Amino acid sequence: MAIFAFSEHKRDKLTRILDIVLHEGLLTYNPKSSRTHLQEQRQAKEKDKLHKKGAIFAVRDKSHFEGGVKGYIITSKETLIEQADCISHFTPNIFRRYSYTDDKRKMIKGFEEENLQQINTFIIDIDTKNYSVNEILLACIDESIGEPTLILETDRGYQVYFVLTEPMFISNKSKFLSLKVAKRISENLKRSLASIEADMYCNDFGFFRMPNHQNVQWFNELATYDPATLIAWSQRLDADRGRGLFVVPQKTVSPSLLNADWFYQLIQTTDVQGEKGQIGRNNLLFTLALVCYQDGRDQAYTYDLLDEYNSKLRAPLKPQDIYKILESAYSGRYHGPKKEYVEQLLALYASTKMDMPISFGRSVWYKHKKAREDRERSHFDEWEEDISKWIAAEKQVSEPFIWRTQKELCHEIGIASSSLNKLLKQSKKILKTTAGRGRNAKTGWTTVEQYIAYIIWLKKDVGARFADINRTMVEEHLALLAPIAGYTKLVKYVQKMRQIQSTTEQLTMTETMMYTG
């Protein structure tokens, strides 16, 4: 009976995880074969009408991705929860159209990005076990947007979920603008976790490991993110990387560079590989990307062009290399291609050798001047970041505060006391406390992220010490029991409880967490 009760507890936790991840994207109950009471089904059906529904895709084994995707379509949370232990991978984001490609209904299609209905979560793949769950948590808090909602263990590493408070809906009416924004957020999340080897080339919104009773290593339902907050955070990272948030190319009325004869000759080359000391495929693809950039084309257009050209090469580059070239071309460090590179590429690889004029037209580049309040805000952001980094460098795991007077902090950071007071009134990152009175008063400084990390450490430390005491008491009692038939059954039960104890502690971690945002 106790084991059954524990299984029900785990099932409730899994239900809660999937509710938070999937939002209202699926039906609550299976409309054809639900075993839930009819009254509950009717109530859920009325509630489901308030939100547009789609479907997710699932597979039973990783090998089912080979030679097309062998899987099935799920349209209700009830079905997903019932089959959770049989599913290896699923799509946590919702798709609007879905179908099978064969009469036996085994092969599925419809999981293309343009077919997304809503994005529920961003997932970062860490394809190594060189880092512990604790190290991943601290990297998310210190170097990225903040604490993750969910961490799953995989065969080769971990998958880290940052779940949204509400979905980002995708529509072709705005030329998939929200999808482009979401992909940039995903890219910046990956970049921010480079220290723990986040996979930059993992599919942003494809298949991921299915949460189950064994692989959940961390879950905090309070750690969800408002889309607007994520967008603002992503924009700050773009600005830090010099992606040209304020740099805009203004083209004069001149013909598109993509219609130039020399560009046509470049795009027709196929036998390009290059040797050591000679410009080759990478240089040519980079030049094509810079042409598109100067011509005012967006990254999606340019990627399609590069991908199509690359597929025609006799020795094409890998897709991840195309991404790197595109990213470099659009980094804001370059205004356009160099004439000497174009001339050399044409001389080496063009099928038709002829003299042709190579002109890049005229482009005017300027920087928008920020409004005064924006310039002041950027100063506060810089000081806030400097203080956060200083606290992170000085911190100790078992002590959340750095104890310094305000004068000492101002001296360390190089900020005026009046500016610090203004910053503290509006900062959502920095925390301050005062202990004692008069001469004996002490001032403690920390950040929201550091304090959450301290709570995590405290919970683990207390939990580990309690587990040790509990284990000792159980072993002492077991030693006093006679080794009869019931003894063997009890020992097996205790061993099983120890195996699942770690997962249980992580799943119930949220009950001790405080909301500090």
N, C-alpha and C positions, 0 to 999 in steps of 0.2 A: 504493500500500500504506500509506503514512504517513497519508493522508487517512482511509482506512478505519479504521485503528487509532484515530485521534482520534475518529471518530464512535462507535466502540465505547466509548471512555472517557466520552463525553458521555452515552451510553445508560446506562452503569453509574451515573453521577451522578443521572440522572433516576429510575432505579429506586430508588436510595437515598432520594431525596426523597419519592417516593410511598410507600415502605415506612414511613417515619417519620410521614408525615401520616395515612395510612389505618389504621395499626396492623393488627389482625387482622380488620378488618371485612368484607373480601372474600375470596373463594376465591383461592388462589395461582395456579392454572392454569385455563384454559377447559376445562370438563368435556367439551365436545363436539368441539372442534377444535384442541386443543393439539398443538404440534409438539415438545414436550419429551419426553425419553426416558421410557418407561413406568415405569421404576423410580423416577425422580424424582417423577413424578405420583403414584404410590402412596404414597410417603413424605410428600408434601405433603398428600395427602388425609387421611391419618391425623392429621397435625398440625392440619389445618383443623377436625377434629371437636372440638377442644378449645375452640373459640370460636364463638359464634353469628355467622352470616353474614347480610349484607343486600345492598344494592345502592346504586349511585350513579346519578345521571342526568347525561347529557352532551348538548351541542348542538354543531353544526359551525360555526355562524355567529351573530353577535349578532342578526341580523335574524330568526332563528328563534324569538325570544321574542314576536313580534308575532302577535296573534290566536290565543292558545293557545301552548303550547310544543311545537315540532317538534324531537324529539330521539330518543335511544335509551337503553336501560337496560344498564348494565355490571355484571356480577357477579364478575369476576375481575381481579386486578392484571395478569395477562398481557395480557388484551385491552386494558386501559387504556394500558399502556406501548406496545403495538404501534400504537395509534391516536392516541397523544398529539399528534403533529404535525397531525392532522386535526381535533382538538377545539379549539373556542374557549373554551367554558365547561364547568365540571363542578361537582358538589356534593361537596366534600371530606369532608362529614359523611355518615354512613351512614343509610339509611332502611330500615325493616322491610318495608313493602309497596310494590309497584311494579307498574305495568301500562300498557298502551297503551289509548287510547280509541277507536281506529279499526281496521278490518280490515286496512288496509295497514301497520299498526304504525309509524306515523310520529309520532303525537301521544302525549305521555306524561303521566302523572299520578301523584301520590303524594308530591310533595315539600313537603307541609305540615309545619309544625313539630311538630304532635302525632303525626306519623308517624315522627319521628326515632327511630332505634334507639340511636345513640351519637354523641356530639359529640367529634370528634378534635382540632379546632383552632378558635381564634378568629381571625377575619380582619377587619382594619380597612382600609377603602377610603379612599384619599387621592385625591380627584378633581381633582388639579392637579399640574403639574410645576414649580411655583414653588420646590420644595425638592429638593435633591440626595439621593442615597441616603445619603451621609454625614450630612446634616442629619437625615434620618429616623432613622438609627441612633442618633445622639446624643440625639434627642428621646425615643426609646424608653428609652434608658438613664437619662437625667437626669430625665424627667418621668413615666415609666410603670413597668411591672413589670420591665422590663429588655430585654436584647438580643432582637430577634425571631429566629425560626427561619429565616424565608424572606421575601424581598422580591421581588415580581414587578413588572415594568414593564407598564403597560397603555397603550392609545392616549392616554388623557387624564391618567394619573397613575401610581399605584402601589397594590399590595395587599400588606399586611403580615400575615404569619402568625405567631401565637403557638401553637405546637403543644403538646399535652398529653403528658405522659409515659405516661399511660394514659387511655383514654376515660372520659367521663362518660356513663353509660347512662341512657336516658330510659324512664320507666315511668308508665303511668296509674294504677298501684296506689296511688301516693303523690300522686295528683292533680297529676301533672307538676311536683312540687316541684323536682326537679333541673333541669328546663327553665327554671323561673322563676329559679333561682339562676344558671344559665348566662347567661340574658338580662341579669341585673343585672351580671354580670362583663363581658359584652360592652359594655354601656352605659358602665361605668366605664373600660374600656380606651379607648373612643372619647373620653370626656371628658378622659382624661389626655393625649391627643394632640391637643388642640384647637389647640395652637400651630402644628401643621403641617396644620391644616384637615382633620382626620379627619371623614368623613361620618357625622353622628349618625344619619341616617335610612336608612342602608344596611341591607338585610335581614341579620339576624344569621347565619342558617344556610341561606342560599339558594345560588344559583349564583355562582361566582367564576371568574376566569381560570384556564385550565389551564396548569400549569407546562410549559415546553418548552425546547428548546435555545437559544432566542433571548431569552426574557423574564426568565430568572432573573438577578437582579442581586446577590443576596446569599443565602447559605445557610450556616448553622452548625448542624450536627446536635446539638451539645452544648447549644444554647439551647432546651431544652424545659422545660415547667412542670408541676409536680405540681398536680393539681386543688385539694388542700387549701391549698397556698400561694396559689393564685389567689383562693380564697374568702376567706382571711384578709386578703389585700391589698385585695380589694374591700370588705370590711367596714370596714377602716380608712378608705378613701376615703369611704364612706357616713357614718362618724362625723365626718370632717372637714367634710363638707357639711351636717352637722346633720340627717341623715335620721332621727333619732330611734331609734337603736339601743337606747337605754335609756328612751325615752319610750313609754309604752303606754297607750292609751285603755281605761279600765275603765268599761263601761256598766252603768248600773243597769237593773233590769228595767222596760223601757218599750217601747212599740210602735216598730217600725222606722220611721225617717223616710221610707222609700221608700213606705210605705203611707198617708202623710198626704195629705189632699185637696189641699193647696197644691202638693205635689210632683207629684201627678197632673196638675194644671192646667199646671204648667211643662213637663212631658214631652210634653204634647199640642200645644204650640205648634209651628207650622211656618213661619210667615211672619215670620222674625226675621232681620234683617240689621244694623240700627243705622246711625246717621249720626254725623257728627263731633259730639262733645259729648254723645252719647246712648249709653247702654249697649245692647249688642246681642248678637250670637252668642257672641263670646268670653266676655263676662260671664256669659251664661246657662249655657254649657257649663262654665265654671269653677265656678259655683254648684252645678250638678249634681254635679260631681266632689267638691266639698267636702262635700256632703250624704252621698255614698257613703263618703267618708273618715271622717266623724264617725260614720257608721252601722257602721263596722268592716268594710267590704267591702275586699277586696284589689284591687290595681291591675288585674289581669286582668279581674275582674268589671266594674270601673268603665270600663275601656277599651271593653269590649264594649257597655256601655250607651251611652256617649258616641258610639261609632261608629254604632250603630243609630239613635240620635236624630239625629245629624248627617246621615245618609243620607236622612232624611225632610224635611230643610230644603229650601226652594226654592232657597236659595243656600248650599250646604254649604261648610264649611271644608276645607282640604287635610289629608290624613292627618298630615303633620308638625306641623301646628298643634294637632291633637288630642293628639299626644304631648307637646308643650310644655305644654299646659294640664294634662294629667294629672300630669306631672312637678312642676309648680309646686304643684298642690293637695296632693300627697303629700310635699312637701319638708320638712314638719315645722314650717314657719313659721306655719301656720294651724291653729286648733282646729276650725273649721267655718264655715258660711256666715253672712253678716250678715243680720239680719232686714230692714233697710231695703232691701238689694239685692233680696231676694225680693219684697218689697212693690212695688218699682218695676218689676221685671220682669213681675209679674202684671198691674200696672196698664197696662203698655204692650202686652203681647202675648197675655195670656190671652183665649181666645175667649169664656169666660163670666165676666162681671163680677159678682162677688159678694163679700160680706164673709166671710172665713173665718179662724179662728184660726191663727196661724203660731207654732208651738212647735218647738223643737229638742230637747226632752227634757232629760235631765241627763247629763252626762259628767264623770267625775272623771279628772284628769290628774295623774300623779306621776312622779317620776324614781327609778329604782332606784339605791341607793347601791352603788358598786363595793366589792368586797372590798379590804382593805388592799394585798394583793400586786398586785391589778389597778391600783390607783392608783399604786403605785410603778413598775409596768411602763409605765404611760402617761407618767410623767415621763421614764423612760429613752427611750421612743419619741420624745418631744418633743426631748430633747437630741440624740439620734442624728440626727433630722431637721435640727436647727439646725446641727450639725457638718457634715453632708452638704451643706447649702446653702452654708455658709461656704467649704468646699473647692471646690465648683463655681464660686463667684464668684471665687475667687482663682486658679484653675487656668490653666495654659498648655497648649496642644495638645501641644507637644513635651516636656513635663515632667510626669510623673504625680504627683509629690509636692509638697506645700506644706511648706516647711521652717520650722518654728516650734518653740520649746521647749514643753514641756507647760504650763509656767506661762503662757506667752503665749497658748496656745490656751484655757486656762481663763479668762483675762481677757477674750478676744474673745467667748467664748460665754456667760460668766457662770455657769460650772459649777464646783463644788468639785472639788479634785484627787482626793479620795477617791471622789466620785461618778463621775468620769471613769474611774478605775481599775476600778470595778465595771462600768461600761458597756462598757469595752474587753474585759472577760472574756466578755461574752455577746453583743456586737454581731456581726452577720453582714454588716454593711455597711462598717464602718470598718476600714482597714488602717493599720499603723504600721511604720516602719523606723527604725533608728539607724545612722548612719555615723560612723566615727571613735571616739576614746576621750577620756575626761577632758574637759578644757576645750574641746577641739576637736570634741567629739561634736556631731552634728546630728540632729534628730528630724524625720522626714518623715511627713506625713499624707496619706492619700488614701482613696478608697472603691473597693469592688469595681467599681462601674460606671465610675468614672473610669479605673481601670487597664485595664479591657477596652477603653475608648475609646482609650487610649494604644496598646494592642496593635494595634487596627484602624488607627490612624494610622501606626504604625511599619511595619506590613505594606504599606500603600499607598505610603508614602514610599520604602521600600527597593525595592518592586516597580517603582515608576515610574522610579527611578534605574537599576535593572538593565535595564528595558525600553529606556531611552534608550541605554545603552551597547550593548546587543544590536542595536538598530536601526542605530546608527552603524556597527558592525562589518559587518552584513549589507549595508548600502548601499555600503560601501567595497569589499566583495568583488564585488558586482553590477557596480560600475563597471569592474572589471578583466576582466569576461567579454565575449566577442565576441557581438554581437547576432544570433545565428543562431536557427534554429527552436526549439531547446531553451530558449533564453534567454527567449522570450516565455512559454512554459509555466511556467518557474520564477518569473517575475515575477508571473504570475496567482496562482500558489500562495502566494507570499509575501504578496500583497495580501489573499488570503482568510484566511490565518492571522492577519493583523493585525486583521481585522474581528471574528474570534471570540476574539481574545486577551483582551479585557476580560471577556467572560462566563466564559472558562476560569479566569481568575485568581480571580473571585468564587466559582466552584464549588469550587475547591480551597483556598479560604481556610481552611476548617475544619482542614486539616492542620497549620496553624501556630498554631492557637488553643490556649490553655491553659485548663483548667477552673479558674476562680478562685472559684467559689461555695462 
